[in-house]
Amino acid sequence: MSPAAAKMRELLEARELAAFLEAFEQYRDAKAWEPALTALTQRTFPPLLREALGHDRLTASAIVRLYRLIRGGRLLLVENDLLKEINERIDTAFAEAEPATNRPVAPLLTFDEVDEKGSRRTVFPPPLRATEVKRVAIVSAFSIETWSNVDAFDFRQNVCASQQEREFLRAVRQFFPSLRVYPNVPLRNFIDLSKLEALVPIRTHRYGWSAQVDILLCTDDEDPVAGIELDSAFHDSEEAVERDQLKNTLFKLSGLPMIRLRSDDEKSVRAEDFYDLLVAEADALDALRPRRMRPRRTHDFLVPAESYHQVVKV
């Protein structure tokens, strides 16, 4: 993989789609296509784009750049739902990013429209001369990479959204060998939100039903011990800070510690780097290790089925 492709992969792992599109456009204008980019644009980019559009995290200029890349044939996007989402936003994006552009702009062609056009049969008059035949050469380039058939022929996906999450999960499991470590666990799975409904505002309660924690530490009996969040630059916005405060409140009320970590190098993706980060916070993390692991057991005991009152005559 070339340095440019590796840089684009890092931008996708950091969910910086606007920067990825800018780097991708510069790459396509200057260099030839390389096979390593196919996995990025066809497998990694579409779900991240769907997430960004669903949360309105894509700027107007990024939507305009994405539209032009697809329209110009430099970026292949085959997901109909994404094409329709872009068509719905493109006029508003041009009005904000490039007000001088005439609107409405031509929408992207979806595959539904292609099917409709393909189903119509047009009757042409018989040719009057020989049909011209052109030779088409198809060149395919292949490279050796780690790849699983499950990713291409199945609807399953990894519970970790990125390679960075997988490396962080490995580091936490090495640091807490006596605990069970689970990624991306919804708060409703280990916090009884129904009991907290009367103690927190409506917004906090609703947020708890949709939020999740990056890492959940549990005992062997699946009892929660603590939560760990890996923060980044995406947590610096006002909206993200408010969400983090809501999550901290729910953890505090439930009696579970919340540990927030942040790497000095936002581009670190190796488990060794994350393990060094955990070691640097050892004083706070060691307090999470249970000193005595007691298994959860249910005990049977005798309960009188009936009570008799005996009257003794004297």
Secondary structure by P-SEA (a helix, b strand, c coil): ccaaaaaaaaaaaacaaaaaaaaaaaaaaccccccccccccccccaaaaaaaaaaccccaaaaaaaaaaaaacccccccaaaaaaaaacaaaaaaaccccccccccccccaaaaaaaaabbbbbccccccbbbbbbbbbbbbbbccccccccccccccccccaaaaaaaaaaaaacccbbbbcccccccccccccccccccaaaaaaaacccccbbbbcccccccbbbbbcccccccaaaaaaaaaaaaaaaaacbbbbbbbbcccccccaaaaaaaaaaaaaaaaaacccccccbbbbbbbcccbbbbbbbcc
